[in-house]
Amino acid sequence: MPERPDDGSQERLTVTPPKKWATGAPAVMHALEYSLEQTTPVRTGQTLLTMNQVDGIDCPGCAWADPAPGHRHRNEYCENGAKHINDEATTRRISRDFFREHPVSELARRSDKWLNDQGRLTEPMVKRPDSDHYEPISWHDAFGLLAQELTSLDSPDEAVFYTSGRASNEAAFVLQLFARAFGTNNLPDCSNLCHESSGHALHETLGTGKGTVSLEDMHHADLIFVVGQNPGSNHPRQLSALEEAKRNGARIIAVNPLPEAGLLRFKNPQKPRGIIGRGTPIADRFLQIRVGGDLALFQGLNRLLLEAEDARPGTVLDHDYIRNNTEGFEAFARHIRSVDWDDVEAATGLTRQEIEQVRDEVLRSERVIVCWAMGITQHKHAVPTIREFVNFLLLRGNLGRAGAGACPVRGHSNVQGDRTMGIWEQMPDSFLDSLQEEFGFDPPRHHGFDSVNAIRAMLEGRVKFFLSLAGNFVRAAPDSMVTEEALRACRLTAHISTKLNRTHTVCGRTALILPTLGRTERDVQSGGEQFVTVENSMSEVHTSRGRLQPASPLLLSEVAIICRLAHRTLAGRGPDIPWSVFESDYGEIRDRIANVVPGLHDFNRRVTRPGGIRLPNAVNEGVFHTEVGKARFTRNEHEAPSVPDGHLLLQTLRSHDQWNTVPYTDNDRYRGIHGSRRVVLVNPDDLTALGLADGDRVDLVGVWKDGAERRADGFTIVAYPTKTGTAAAYYPETNVLVPLDSVADGSNQPASKSVIVRLEPAVRPAEVSVPG
């Protein structure tokens, strides 16, 4: 087991009661406090006042949609977005002296927070074989080292090109173009780890991997389900949309194992009622469900809708919609009528009466939206769960019309855009055909490695080269020890990054850090100042233009790094692609994207209009690109996690003061956790049954199907109102408990939200202060 990262400070935990509302004046205070710790008041003003504005800086945090131009607030950002943008805009710098003073072996023992706190990377660095230090390297030599390694591989498929959602559309497009021109489809991305189950299920049932709703749909829905999602911490601007929906008469049903503050009440800091008033109640009905019980919930709900139709024929289901737009209804209906209520109640921890009350809410609503996030996608049965959401929406025609639809909420700013640009290990032939026509080479057609299979391939020696465009792969991936072993087995690992993170300390034989411009910074190339584009969760593509001076004169943009690497690697041996032209003028990239990606015709002109471009979604036109040409009802077998006696079902989650894998502080003030992240939240009744107590120090022991165990040591128990039988703890600290083979059926996405654990007393005592 690797040593626990340590930031050199003594861990001290304080627990206060969980909050019952989110945001308000404290959010403003905490956002400004963190921002001013990182950078100057002037830079803070530059970032915040241009953030999410037309022709401004797109928030590098979550992918929630912006209001239409003319309807945006002057401060169009949330607490976490403000922290994230100024975390990037920090005035702290990492120089070559830092790496001289800190060997890699020492950095590997530091915490994620400590590594992030050191500031911006400023020049390219290399860790050579048998060295324990990074040292400076020129860009010319760095590209030479990378190109030499790539061209020496026995097969292009021995290289993997990983992408995080922070990358722009332009950078993502040139990366996939380079990888395919080089000869591989090994293009895993962070979507493999967070929303692959959504794409898989929606492709199967609707013929598209994307959600179908707009922000206007959210505002005008009658009923909104928020399932397996914590918008207060992970997508805070969604609360503004839910607030407007409530004020337009919508009802909201929250389904979650934890009573999260953002699901209870929202105090909008941009409105007087959010500062001096009580704010807006969010959930009209809160269903505290067992972890992994969402499939059973929607199967029970769908059965109730069929029975209501039996009782009142022609008044419940939308038979015209079902007849004209779907197939498979009869088989689905026969199956769903056989759903056993004992199974539903056991899986959900809810009563039939509670689910009947939800049915009554549905029957009163003409326009219904289902929103979900990683609380749904990271289960073994995630794909059938999302298919059951689609069944629910199809029954009453809640797809393809205003105020209704499916809304997978992406948690990273351009993860959806990366996929649109071709970052996927199994892009369809239609996309590859367009690439071939545009660039004059035949891209490889065999599927590449996704994130989980890339780890396996590195372990087995089938992948020797790993390049990451942004991200923190080691901390985002499951099975931490195995993932680290896999990266260390590579001949070369390289990371295009703005800041230091744990992955930089897990090195192949040779390792490179390639520092890049952040989204906040001006990007000036030989063709003039550039802007980039991104796509949000609701398929809107718009511009982002940095405003700050770069953190170092030695930084290159993501596009420049990829184009120079591609030119150096493929010169004289690949297709004739004008990499230097792309680097000098990103408009040239967008012109090519316009010829390859449907819906982005006339890209350069249309994207600069206020609000940008809304990509078409065929579902909203009544067109379904499925195998049968219609939306598909599906039969989904009942499945829910089974937990042995004396064990709990653990879900991993983010703290409030965290962005993806990086914690900004050791606090989670909405849940009342302060000073430590190594905590496990357990229901008091479960503690009594297990003979444990609030404040006990335990090790988390993950139990896997083959009897193998994984251990995360030194956690403090916090008695918390979780659903009985379940527990929760923060990732990435608990990723070590998620086996590489524990994945969602069909999508191969890690099942990080349903980990069977037992709690064993730890040797070291905890230091805990519980006021009052």
C-alpha positions in Angstrom: 0.0 0.0 0.0 1.4 3.4 -0.9 2.0 5.9 1.9 -0.8 8.2 2.7 -0.1 11.7 1.3 0.8 14.1 4.1 1.0 17.9 4.0 3.1 18.1 7.1 0.3 19.4 9.3 -1.4 17.6 12.2 -4.9 16.4 11.2 -7.6 17.9 13.4 -11.3 17.3 12.7 -14.1 19.5 13.9 -17.8 18.5 13.2 -20.7 20.9 13.2 -24.4 20.2 12.2 -25.0 19.9 8.5 -26.4 23.0 6.8 -30.0 23.0 5.7 -29.5 25.6 3.0 -26.9 26.4 0.3 -25.2 29.6 -0.9 -26.2 33.0 0.5 -23.8 35.6 1.8 -21.3 33.0 3.2 -20.7 31.7 -0.3 -19.7 35.1 -1.5 -17.4 35.6 1.4 -15.7 32.2 1.0 -15.3 32.8 -2.8 -13.7 36.1 -2.3 -11.6 34.9 0.6 -10.1 32.0 -1.4 -9.7 34.2 -4.5 -7.8 36.9 -2.6 -5.5 34.3 -1.0 -4.6 33.2 -4.5 -4.2 36.4 -6.4 -4.6 40.2 -6.3 -7.8 42.2 -6.0 -7.3 43.5 -9.5 -6.8 40.1 -11.1 -9.8 38.8 -9.0 -11.9 41.5 -10.5 -10.7 40.8 -14.1 -11.6 37.1 -13.8 -14.9 37.4 -12.0 -16.4 40.3 -13.9 -15.7 38.7 -17.3 -16.6 35.1 -16.2 -19.4 33.5 -18.3 -20.1 36.9 -20.0 -20.4 37.2 -23.8 -16.9 37.3 -25.2 -15.5 36.6 -21.7 -13.8 33.7 -19.9 -15.9 30.5 -19.8 -15.9 29.0 -16.3 -13.4 26.2 -16.3 -15.4 24.4 -13.7 -18.7 22.7 -14.3 -20.6 22.5 -17.7 -23.9 24.2 -16.6 -25.4 26.4 -19.3 -25.4 30.2 -19.3 -28.6 32.2 -19.4 -29.3 33.9 -22.8 -27.4 37.1 -23.6 -29.3 40.0 -22.0 -30.4 37.8 -19.1 -27.0 37.2 -17.5 -26.2 38.7 -14.1 -23.1 40.9 -13.9 -21.8 38.3 -11.5 -22.6 35.2 -13.5 -20.7 32.6 -11.5 -21.0 30.5 -8.4 -18.8 30.1 -5.3 -16.9 27.1 -6.7 -16.5 28.6 -10.1 -15.0 31.8 -8.5 -12.6 29.6 -6.5 -11.7 27.5 -9.5 -11.0 30.4 -11.9 -8.8 32.2 -9.3 -7.1 29.0 -8.4 -5.9 29.0 -12.0 -5.2 32.7 -11.9 -3.0 32.4 -8.8 0.1 34.5 -8.6 2.0 31.6 -7.0 4.7 30.1 -9.2 6.7 26.9 -9.4 10.2 27.4 -10.6 13.0 25.1 -11.5 14.4 25.7 -7.9 11.2 24.1 -6.5 12.0 20.8 -8.4 15.6 21.0 -7.3 14.6 21.2 -3.7 11.8 18.6 -3.8 12.5 15.2 -5.2 9.7 13.2 -6.8 9.7 10.7 -4.0 9.0 13.5 -1.5 6.3 15.1 -3.7 4.6 11.7 -3.9 4.0 11.9 -0.1 2.4 15.3 -0.2 -1.3 15.8 -0.2 -3.4 16.8 -3.2 -4.1 20.1 -1.6 -0.4 20.9 -0.9 0.6 20.1 -4.5 -2.1 22.3 -5.9 -1.2 25.1 -3.5 2.3 25.5 -4.9 1.0 27.4 -7.9 1.4 27.5 -11.6 3.9 25.5 -13.6 6.3 27.8 -15.6 8.6 25.8 -17.8 8.9 22.4 -19.3 10.5 19.8 -17.0 11.8 16.2 -17.5 12.5 13.4 -15.1 15.0 11.2 -16.7 15.5 7.5 -16.0 17.1 6.7 -12.6 16.7 10.3 -11.5 14.5 11.4 -8.5 14.2 15.0 -9.7 12.5 16.9 -12.5 14.9 19.2 -14.3 14.4 21.9 -17.0 14.3 21.0 -20.6 13.8 23.2 -23.7 10.6 22.9 -25.7 12.6 21.8 -28.7 14.2 19.0 -26.8 10.9 18.0 -25.1 9.2 17.6 -28.5 12.2 15.7 -29.8 12.1 13.3 -26.8 8.3 12.8 -27.3 8.6 12.3 -31.1 11.5 9.9 -30.7 9.5 7.8 -28.3 6.4 7.7 -30.4 8.2 6.8 -33.6 10.1 4.0 -31.9 7.0 2.2 -30.8 6.3 -1.2 -32.5 2.7 -0.1 -33.1 0.7 3.2 -32.8 -1.6 1.3 -30.5 1.2 1.3 -27.9 0.4 5.0 -27.3 -2.5 6.4 -25.3 -3.7 10.0 -25.5 -5.9 10.9 -22.5 -8.1 14.0 -22.4 -9.7 15.9 -19.5 -12.8 18.0 -20.0 -10.8 21.2 -19.4 -9.5 21.1 -22.9 -11.0 23.4 -25.5 -12.8 22.2 -28.6 -9.8 23.3 -30.8 -7.3 21.5 -28.6 -9.4 18.4 -28.5 -9.9 18.3 -32.3 -6.2 18.6 -33.1 -5.4 16.0 -30.5 -7.7 13.4 -31.9 -6.6 14.4 -35.4 -2.9 13.8 -34.4 -3.7 10.5 -32.7 -5.6 9.1 -35.7 -3.1 10.4 -38.2 -0.5 8.7 -36.1 -2.6 5.5 -36.4 -4.5 4.9 -33.1 -7.9 5.3 -31.6 -6.6 5.2 -28.1 -8.3 8.3 -27.0 -9.7 7.7 -23.5 -11.1 10.7 -21.6 -12.7 11.7 -18.3 -16.1 10.9 -19.7 -15.1 7.3 -19.5 -14.9 7.9 -15.7 -18.0 10.1 -15.1 -20.8 9.9 -17.7 -20.0 7.0 -20.1 -23.1 5.2 -18.7 -25.3 8.1 -19.8 -24.0 8.2 -23.3 -24.3 4.4 -23.6 -27.9 4.2 -22.4 -29.0 7.3 -24.4 -27.4 6.0 -27.6 -29.2 2.7 -27.2 -32.6 4.2 -26.5 -32.7 7.5 -28.2 -29.9 7.4 -30.8 -27.9 10.3 -29.2 -25.5 10.4 -26.3 -26.5 13.9 -25.2 -29.2 15.3 -23.1 -32.3 16.8 -24.8 -33.2 19.8 -22.7 -32.2 23.5 -22.7 -32.1 26.0 -19.9 -35.5 27.4 -21.0 -36.9 23.8 -20.7 -35.7 23.8 -17.1 -37.4 27.1 -16.4 -40.8 25.9 -17.8 -41.0 22.3 -16.6 -43.9 21.3 -14.4 -41.9 18.6 -12.5 -38.2 18.1 -12.3 -36.5 15.1 -10.8 -32.9 15.6 -9.4 -31.6 12.1 -9.0 -28.1 11.1 -7.7 -26.9 14.7 -7.9 -25.7 17.4 -5.5 -26.1 20.7 -7.3 -25.3 22.8 -4.3 -21.6 21.7 -4.4 -21.1 20.3 -7.9 -23.2 22.4 -10.2 -24.2 25.4 -8.0 -25.6 27.6 -10.9 -28.2 24.9 -11.5 -29.8 26.1 -8.3 -30.6 29.4 -10.0 -32.4 27.4 -12.8 -34.3 25.4 -10.2 -35.2 28.5 -8.3 -36.7 30.1 -11.5 -38.5 26.9 -12.3 -40.0 26.9 -8.8 -41.2 30.5 -9.2 -42.8 29.5 -12.5 -44.8 26.8 -10.7 -42.6 23.7 -11.0 -42.4 21.0 -8.4 -39.0 19.3 -7.6 -38.4 15.8 -6.4 -34.9 15.1 -5.1 -33.7 11.5 -4.9 -30.5 11.1 -2.9 -29.0 9.0 -0.1 -27.9 12.2 1.7 -30.0 15.2 2.6 -27.7 17.7 0.8 -28.1 21.4 1.6 -28.5 22.4 -2.0 -31.5 20.0 -2.4 -33.2 21.6 0.6 -33.1 25.4 0.3 -31.3 27.9 -1.9 -30.4 31.4 -0.9 -29.5 33.2 -4.2 -26.8 35.8 -3.3 -27.8 37.9 -6.3 -31.2 38.6 -5.0 -32.4 40.3 -1.7 -34.4 37.3 -0.6 -31.1 35.2 -0.8 -29.3 37.6 1.5 -31.8 38.8 4.1 -34.7 36.4 3.4 -35.2 32.7 3.8 -34.4 31.9 0.2 -36.3 29.3 -1.9 -37.1 25.8 -0.8 -35.8 23.4 -3.6 -37.2 19.9 -3.0 -40.9 19.7 -2.6 -40.4 16.0 -2.0 -37.1 14.4 -0.8 -36.8 10.7 -1.3 -33.9 9.4 0.8 -33.1 6.3 -1.2 -30.7 3.5 -0.6 -27.5 3.7 -2.6 -28.1 2.0 -6.0 -31.9 1.8 -5.6 -32.8 4.2 -8.4 -33.5 1.5 -11.0 -36.0 -0.1 -8.6 -37.6 3.3 -7.9 -38.3 4.1 -11.5 -39.4 0.5 -12.2 -41.9 0.8 -9.4 -43.0 4.2 -10.6 -43.4 2.9 -14.2 -45.6 0.0 -12.9 -47.8 2.5 -11.0 -48.2 4.6 -14.2 -49.3 1.5 -16.2 -51.8 0.5 -13.4 -53.1 4.1 -13.4 -53.7 3.8 -17.2 -55.5 0.5 -16.6 -57.8 2.2 -14.2 -58.4 5.3 -16.4 -57.8 4.2 -20.0 -56.5 6.9 -22.3 -55.8 9.4 -19.5 -52.3 8.5 -18.3 -50.1 7.4 -21.1 -49.4 9.3 -24.4 -50.6 6.5 -26.8 -50.1 8.7 -29.9 -46.5 9.4 -28.9 -45.8 5.7 -28.1 -47.4 4.5 -31.3 -45.6 7.0 -33.6 -42.2 7.4 -32.0 -41.3 4.2 -30.1 -40.9 0.5 -30.3 -40.9 -2.2 -27.7 -43.7 -0.9 -25.6 -45.6 -4.2 -25.3 -42.6 -6.2 -24.1 -41.6 -3.4 -21.7 -45.1 -3.3 -20.3 -45.3 -7.1 -19.8 -42.0 -7.0 -18.0 -42.7 -4.0 -15.8 -46.0 -5.4 -14.6 -44.1 -8.3 -13.1 -41.9 -6.0 -10.9 -42.1 -7.2 -7.3 -42.9 -4.6 -4.7 -40.9 -6.4 -2.1 -37.9 -6.0 -4.3 -38.6 -2.4 -4.9 -39.0 -1.6 -1.3 -35.9 -3.5 -0.3 -33.7 -1.9 -3.0 -34.9 1.7 -2.4 -35.6 1.7 1.4 -38.8 3.6 0.5 -42.4 2.5 1.0 -44.9 1.9 -1.7 -46.9 4.8 -0.4 -44.0 7.2 -0.9 -43.6 6.0 -4.5 -47.4 6.4 -5.1 -47.1 10.0 -3.9 -44.5 10.5 -6.6 -46.8 9.0 -9.2 -49.5 11.5 -8.2 -47.0 14.3 -8.8 -46.3 12.9 -12.2 -50.0 12.6 -13.1 -50.4 16.3 -12.3 -47.6 17.3 -14.6 -47.6 17.7 -18.3 -43.9 18.5 -18.7 -41.3 16.4 -16.8 -37.5 16.5 -16.8 -35.2 14.0 -15.2 -31.7 15.3 -14.2 -29.0 13.0 -13.0 -25.2 12.9 -12.4 -22.5 10.6 -11.1 -24.7 9.3 -8.3 -26.4 7.3 -11.1 -23.7 6.7 -13.6 -21.1 5.0 -11.3 -23.0 1.8 -10.5 -22.7 -1.7 -12.0 -26.3 -1.3 -13.2 -26.0 2.3 -14.2 -26.9 1.7 -17.9 -30.2 -0.1 -17.2 -31.1 2.6 -14.6 -30.8 5.4 -17.2 -32.7 3.3 -19.7 -35.5 3.1 -17.1 -35.4 6.9 -16.9 -36.0 6.9 -20.6 -38.9 4.4 -20.3 -40.4 6.8 -17.8 -40.1 9.8 -20.1 -41.4 7.9 -23.1 -44.6 6.7 -21.3 -46.1 10.3 -21.2 -44.3 11.7 -24.2 -41.8 13.8 -22.2 -39.2 13.9 -24.9 -38.9 16.3 -27.8 -41.1 19.0 -26.5 -40.7 22.1 -24.5 -40.2 21.8 -20.8 -39.5 18.1 -20.8 -36.7 15.7 -21.5 -33.5 13.9 -20.3 -30.8 16.0 -18.6 -27.5 14.3 -17.7 -25.6 17.0 -15.9 -21.9 17.0 -16.9 -19.5 18.0 -14.2 -16.6 19.4 -16.2 -16.6 22.4 -18.4 -16.0 20.9 -21.9 -16.3 17.2 -21.4 -19.2 17.1 -23.8 -17.4 19.2 -26.3 -14.4 16.9 -26.3 -16.7 14.0 -27.4 -18.2 16.2 -30.1 -14.7 16.9 -31.4 -13.9 13.2 -31.7 -12.3 12.4 -28.3 -13.6 8.9 -28.0 -12.0 5.5 -28.5 -15.0 4.3 -30.6 -16.1 7.2 -32.8 -18.7 6.1 -35.5 -17.6 5.5 -39.0 -19.5 8.6 -40.2 -17.1 10.8 -38.2 -14.1 8.9 -39.4 -15.4 9.1 -43.0 -15.6 12.9 -42.7 -12.0 13.0 -41.3 -10.9 11.0 -44.3 -12.6 13.2 -46.8 -11.3 16.4 -45.1 -7.7 15.4 -44.5 -7.0 12.7 -47.1 -6.0 9.8 -44.9 -8.0 6.7 -43.7 -8.2 6.8 -39.9 -7.9 3.5 -38.0 -11.3 1.9 -37.7 -10.7 -0.6 -34.8 -11.8 0.6 -31.4 -9.1 1.9 -29.0 -8.8 1.7 -25.2 -11.1 3.5 -22.9 -9.7 4.7 -19.5 -10.1 1.4 -17.7 -8.8 -0.7 -20.6 -5.9 1.7 -21.0 -4.8 1.0 -17.4 -5.0 -2.7 -18.1 -3.0 -2.3 -21.3 -0.3 -0.4 -19.5 0.0 -3.0 -16.8 0.3 -5.7 -19.4 3.0 -3.9 -21.4 0.8 -3.3 -24.4 0.9 0.5 -23.9 4.3 2.2 -23.4 3.5 5.9 -24.0 1.0 7.9 -22.1 0.1 11.6 -22.9 -2.5 13.5 -20.8 -4.1 16.7 -22.0 -5.0 18.3 -18.7 -6.5 16.3 -15.9 -5.1 14.3 -12.9 -5.4 10.7 -14.2 -4.0 8.9 -11.2 -6.5 10.5 -8.9 -9.5 10.4 -11.3 -9.0 6.7 -12.1 -10.2 3.8 -9.9 -8.0 1.3 -8.1 -5.3 3.8 -7.1 -2.4 1.3 -6.5 -3.1 -0.5 -9.7 -3.3 2.7 -11.7 0.0 4.0 -10.3 1.6 0.7 -11.1 0.3 0.9 -14.7 1.7 4.4 -15.3 5.1 3.4 -13.8 5.2 0.6 -16.3 5.3 3.0 -19.2 8.5 4.0 -21.0 7.3 7.6 -21.1 4.6 9.6 -19.4 3.8 13.3 -20.3 1.3 15.7 -19.0 0.0 19.0 -20.5 -0.8 20.9 -17.3 -1.3 24.3 -15.6 -0.6 23.1 -12.0 1.1 20.4 -10.1 -0.9 17.3 -9.2 -0.4 13.8 -8.0 -0.1 12.3 -11.4 3.1 14.2 -12.0 4.7 12.2 -9.1 3.8 8.8 -10.7 6.3 8.6 -13.5 7.1 6.3 -16.3 10.8 5.6 -17.0 10.9 9.1 -18.4 8.4 11.7 -17.5 7.6 15.2 -18.9 5.7 18.1 -17.6 4.5 20.4 -20.4 3.2 23.6 -18.9 0.3 25.3 -20.7 -1.7 28.5 -20.8 -4.9 28.5 -18.6 -8.3 29.5 -19.9 -7.9 32.8 -18.0 -4.8 33.9 -20.0 -4.4 35.7 -23.3 -3.4 33.4 -26.1 -1.4 35.3 -28.7 -0.1 33.4 -31.7 1.6 34.5 -34.9 -1.8 35.0 -36.4 -2.9 37.3 -33.6 -4.8 36.9 -30.4 -6.9 33.8 -30.3 -10.1 32.6 -28.6 -11.3 29.0 -28.0 -14.7 27.4 -27.9 -16.4 25.1 -25.5 -19.7 23.1 -25.3 -21.9 23.0 -22.2 -24.2 20.3 -20.9 -27.0 21.6 -23.1 -25.2 21.4 -26.4 -24.4 25.1 -26.6 -21.1 26.0 -28.2 -19.6 29.4 -27.4 -16.4 31.3 -27.1 -13.9 31.8 -24.3 -11.3 34.5 -24.4 -8.6 34.8 -21.7 -7.8 38.2 -20.2 -4.7 37.8 -18.0 -1.1 37.9 -18.9 0.4 34.4 -19.0 1.9 33.0 -15.8 5.3 32.6 -17.6 6.7 33.6 -21.0 7.7 29.9 -21.5 4.1 28.7 -21.5 2.6 27.3 -24.8 -1.1 26.9 -25.5 -2.7 23.5 -25.6 -3.2 23.9 -29.3 0.5 24.9 -29.9 1.8 22.0 -27.8 -0.2 19.4 -29.8 0.5 21.0 -33.2 4.2 21.2 -32.6 4.3 17.6 -31.3 2.3 16.4 -34.3 4.5 18.2 -36.8 7.7 16.8 -35.1 6.3 13.3 -35.0 4.6 13.0 -38.4 6.8 15.1 -40.6 7.7 13.0 -43.6 5.7 10.0 -42.5 2.1 11.1 -42.0 -0.6 12.8 -44.0 0.0 16.4 -45.1 -1.8 18.3 -42.3 -1.0 22.0 -41.9 -0.1 21.9 -38.2 1.8 25.2 -38.2 -1.2 27.0 -39.8 -3.5 25.5 -37.1 -1.1 26.8 -34.4 -1.0 30.3 -35.7 -4.7 30.7 -36.3 -7.4 28.7 -34.5 -10.0 29.9 -37.0 -8.3 27.5 -39.5 -9.0 24.7 -37.1 -12.7 25.8 -36.7 -13.0 25.9 -40.5 -12.0 22.2 -40.6 -14.2 21.3 -37.7 -17.1 22.9 -39.7 -16.5 20.4 -42.5 -16.3 17.4 -40.1 -18.8 17.9 -37.3 -22.5 18.1 -38.1 -24.2 21.2 -36.8 -21.1 23.4 -36.8 -21.3 24.7 -40.4 -20.1 28.3 -40.8 -18.5 27.7 -37.3 -16.3 30.8 -37.2 -19.0 33.3 -38.0 -21.8 31.7 -36.0 -19.9 31.0 -32.8 -19.0 34.7 -32.3 -22.7 35.7 -32.1 -23.9 36.4 -28.6 -24.9 33.0 -27.1 -23.0 31.0 -29.7 -24.4 27.9 -31.4 -27.0 25.4 -30.1 -26.1 22.1 -31.7 -29.2 20.3 -33.1 -30.5 17.3 -31.2 -32.5 14.9 -33.5 -34.7 13.8 -30.7 -36.2 17.2 -30.4 -37.1 17.0 -34.1 -38.8 13.6 -33.6 -35.9 11.7 -35.2 -34.2 8.8 -33.4 -30.9 7.5 -34.8 -31.3 4.1 -33.2 -31.1 0.7 -35.1 -34.9 0.7 -35.5 -35.3 4.4 -36.3 -37.5 5.0 -33.2 -37.0 5.5 -29.5 -36.7 2.2 -27.7 -38.5 1.0 -24.7 -36.2 -1.5 -22.9 -36.7 -4.4 -20.5 -34.3 -4.0 -17.6 -33.9 -6.8 -15.1 -34.2 -5.8 -11.4 -30.7 -5.3 -9.9 -29.5 -3.7 -6.7 -26.4 -4.0 -4.6 -26.5 -6.8 -2.0 -24.6 -6.2 1.2 -23.5 -8.9 3.7 -24.3 -8.5 7.3 -21.8 -6.3 9.2 -21.0 -4.3 6.1 -22.1 -1.0 4.6 -22.6 0.2 1.0 -20.1 3.1 0.5 -20.5 5.9 -2.0 -17.6 8.1 -2.9 -18.3 11.8 -3.2 -16.8 15.3 -3.4 -16.6 17.8 -0.6 -18.1 21.2 -1.1 -14.6 22.8 -1.2 -13.3 20.6 -4.0 -13.1 20.7 -7.8 -12.9 17.3 -9.4 -9.9 15.6 -7.7 -8.4 18.7 -6.1 -9.5 19.9 -2.7 -9.1 23.6 -2.1 -9.4 23.2 1.7 -9.9 20.4 4.1 -13.4 21.6 4.9 -16.9 20.6 3.7 -19.0 23.3 5.4 -22.4 22.2 4.0 -21.9 18.8 5.6 -20.3 20.3 8.7 -16.9 18.7 8.3 -13.9 20.9 9.0 -10.1 20.2 9.1 -10.0 16.7 7.6 -11.0 14.7 4.6 -10.4 11.3 6.0 -13.9 10.9 7.4 -16.6 8.3 6.8 -20.3 9.4 7.2 -22.4 6.7 8.8 -26.0 6.6 10.1 -26.1 6.5 13.9 -28.4 3.4 13.8 -25.7 1.6 11.8 -23.1 2.6 14.3 -25.1 1.1 17.1 -25.6 -2.1 15.2 -21.9 -2.4 14.4 -20.7 -1.6 17.9 -19.0 1.6 16.8 -19.3 5.2 17.9 -19.1 8.7 16.5 -15.4 9.8 16.5 -14.0 6.2 16.3 -11.0 5.8 14.1 -11.4 3.0 11.5 -9.9 1.6 8.4 -12.2 1.1 5.4 -11.9 -2.4 4.0 -13.4 -2.9 0.6 -14.7 -6.4 -0.2 -14.7 -7.6 -3.8 -16.5 -10.6 -5.4 -13.3 -12.8 -5.6 -12.7 -12.3 -1.9 -9.9 -9.8 -2.5 -9.8 -6.9 -0.2 -8.6 -3.3 -0.5 -7.9 -1.0 2.4 -8.0 2.7 3.0 -6.7 3.4 6.5 -7.1 6.1 9.1 -10.7 7.4 8.7 -12.8 9.1 11.5 -16.4 8.1 11.8 -18.9 11.0 11.7 -22.4 10.2 12.7 -24.5 11.6 9.9 -28.1 11.2 8.5 -27.2 9.0 5.6 -29.6 6.3 4.6 -29.3 3.3 6.9 -27.1 0.6 5.5 -25.0 3.1 3.6 -22.0 5.3 4.1 -20.1 8.0 2.3 -16.5 9.2 2.1 -14.6 11.5 -0.1 -12.7 10.7 -3.3 -9.9 10.5 -4.4 -8.9 9.2 -1.0 -11.3 6.3 -1.4 -10.6 5.5 -5.0 -8.2 2.8 -3.7 -11.3 0.8 -2.7 -12.7 0.6 -6.2 -11.3 -2.4 -8.1 -10.4 -1.9 -11.8 -12.9 -4.7 -12.6 -15.8 -3.1 -10.8 -17.4 -1.3 -13.7 -20.9 -0.6 -15.1 -22.2 -3.3 -17.4 -22.1 -2.0 -21.0 -20.3 1.3 -20.4 -17.2 0.0 -18.6 -17.4 3.0 -16.2 -16.0 2.5 -12.7 -18.6 1.7 -10.1 -17.4 4.1 -7.5 -20.8 4.7 -5.9 -21.5 1.2 -4.6 -18.5 -0.2 -2.8 -19.1 -2.8 -0.1 -17.0 -2.1 2.9 -16.6 -3.1 6.5 -15.2 -0.8 9.2 -12.3 -2.1 11.2 -10.9 -0.2 14.3 -7.7 1.6 13.4 -4.6 1.6 15.7 -4.1 5.4 15.7 -6.6 7.5 17.7 -8.4 10.4 16.1 -8.2 14.0 17.3 -11.8 15.2 17.2 -13.5 18.3 18.6 -17.3 18.3 18.5 -18.7 21.6 19.7 -21.8 21.7 21.7 
